[in-house]
Amino acid sequence: MKKFSAYLASALLMVAVLSSCSTSPEDINVADLEEPCEYVDAMEDCLDAMLEIQDGVESYDELSESDKNRGQAIAKKLEEIMNEGQEKFGRNEPDCPNNEEIQRKMRLIR
């Protein structure tokens, strides 16, 4: 029982550490993406970050300079992900579980 408790504590600590180390969309290495749905997930990460930046502001002019710069960096990364994915897998939409959510988020970007 003591060993089981030690393993459980180690597993919980590992989960806590790994979940706190999330990378920002700007740090996504497109060369590491292999499957079509990995590209879609990376796109969703970018869209989530862009929506977070625009949350609570009515226009682009209201954004801080750092938010504008970050938004531009994320948009550039999103374009890189999309272009690489299309080059690798073609223009057909992959069958991924979050396709509809991606489309919804794209419509929300101003």
Buried (B, 14 or more C-beta within 10 A) or exposed (E): EEEEEEEEEEEEEEEEEEEEEEEEBEEBEBEEBEEBBBBBBBBBBBBBBBEEBBEEEEEEEEBEEEBEEBBEBBBEBBEBBBEBBEEEEEEEEBEBEBBEBBEEBEEEBE
